[in-house]
Amino acid sequence: MTQVRVPWFFALIVAVAFAVGMALIPHPPQTVEVGDKLQHMGAFGTLTLLSVLAFPEGSLLRIGERLSFLGAMIEVLQSIPALHRDCDIMDWVADTTIIVGVLLVVRVGRRARRR
């Protein structure tokens, strides 16, 4: 069974709920004026880091696939007309790019720590 660090897991749950909520409300508030892709990358970079901290011995591949799937599902849900949001596959590409980037850094860090 995979070890779970409860405080980080709780932070991950809160962050996922916040990210999904912001992605699905019709008119999310603009707190910081940055590009859409940077917002996606900030959100999914944070979710990736929190996932690794919550599951320190977890499979990086599994973490990556599940977060990428979450990004894809958000885009599918944003295509629902009643939400008044836009489905953009490039948002999913941005999500997955930062997920892979963070996981590569974590992998290098894990290898360096073992030496």
Legacy VTK file of the C-alpha trace (Angstrom):
# vtk DataFile Version 3.0
C-alpha trace
ASCII
DATASET POLYDATA
POINTS 115 float
0.000 0.000 0.000
1.257 3.462 -0.876
2.265 5.758 1.960
0.073 8.861 2.216
1.153 12.057 3.943
-2.147 13.294 5.323
-1.455 17.066 5.495
-0.277 17.120 1.864
-3.177 14.883 0.825
-5.617 17.320 2.433
-3.919 20.226 0.636
-4.186 18.273 -2.632
-7.920 17.680 -2.136
-8.489 21.389 -1.438
-6.400 22.383 -4.480
-8.222 19.946 -6.786
-11.604 21.209 -5.583
-10.509 24.811 -6.105
-9.042 24.160 -9.572
-12.070 22.200 -10.785
-14.450 24.757 -9.305
-12.663 27.655 -10.973
-12.558 25.738 -14.265
-16.278 25.046 -14.272
-17.899 28.226 -12.978
-19.279 30.342 -15.837
-17.338 33.546 -15.125
-14.362 32.930 -12.819
-12.886 35.998 -11.136
-9.637 37.272 -12.638
-7.303 37.635 -9.684
-4.072 37.983 -11.652
-3.846 39.159 -15.244
-1.789 36.415 -16.906
-2.438 34.298 -19.929
-4.861 31.381 -19.874
-2.127 28.819 -20.497
-0.033 30.181 -17.607
-3.050 29.824 -15.319
-3.420 26.206 -16.414
0.268 25.533 -15.926
0.259 27.167 -12.491
-2.725 25.106 -11.396
-1.456 21.788 -12.712
2.116 22.427 -11.606
0.765 22.953 -8.090
-1.440 19.844 -8.294
1.526 17.781 -9.486
3.785 18.984 -6.693
1.086 18.383 -4.072
0.471 14.889 -5.495
4.147 13.991 -5.207
4.275 15.356 -1.663
1.083 13.507 -0.684
2.288 10.222 -2.208
6.094 10.323 -1.834
6.533 6.702 -2.910
3.814 6.792 -5.532
4.388 5.994 -9.174
5.234 9.180 -11.059
3.704 7.685 -14.187
0.438 7.039 -12.357
0.412 10.544 -10.873
1.031 12.001 -14.322
-1.622 9.969 -16.081
-4.283 10.764 -13.487
-3.578 14.494 -13.473
-3.508 14.590 -17.266
-6.850 12.760 -17.282
-8.231 15.354 -14.856
-7.140 18.111 -17.244
-8.796 16.328 -20.156
-12.024 15.827 -18.208
-12.120 19.506 -17.277
-11.895 20.389 -20.963
-14.695 17.935 -21.821
-16.900 19.403 -19.091
-16.149 22.930 -20.304
-17.781 21.996 -23.605
-21.184 21.857 -21.861
-23.060 24.869 -23.286
-24.757 25.764 -19.980
-21.337 26.474 -18.396
-20.522 29.181 -20.966
-16.913 27.991 -21.086
-14.688 27.002 -24.003
-13.158 23.581 -24.504
-9.602 24.023 -25.792
-7.348 21.033 -26.361
-4.332 23.330 -26.058
-5.310 23.923 -22.416
-4.979 20.166 -21.875
-1.634 20.228 -23.691
-0.446 23.009 -21.336
-1.662 21.002 -18.325
0.108 17.853 -19.464
3.300 19.713 -20.389
3.735 21.149 -16.899
2.792 17.821 -15.300
5.542 16.077 -17.272
8.016 18.873 -16.522
7.435 18.755 -12.769
7.573 14.959 -12.722
10.875 14.958 -14.624
12.382 17.317 -12.051
11.071 15.090 -9.251
12.534 12.005 -10.925
15.950 13.634 -11.252
15.743 14.730 -7.612
14.842 11.231 -6.450
17.771 9.736 -8.357
20.185 12.295 -6.956
18.971 11.630 -3.414
19.556 7.871 -3.804
23.217 8.403 -4.728
LINES 1 116
115 0 1 2 3 4 5 6 7 8 9 10 11 12 13 14 15 16 17 18 19 20 21 22 23 24 25 26 27 28 29 30 31 32 33 34 35 36 37 38 39 40 41 42 43 44 45 46 47 48 49 50 51 52 53 54 55 56 57 58 59 60 61 62 63 64 65 66 67 68 69 70 71 72 73 74 75 76 77 78 79 80 81 82 83 84 85 86 87 88 89 90 91 92 93 94 95 96 97 98 99 100 101 102 103 104 105 106 107 108 109 110 111 112 113 114
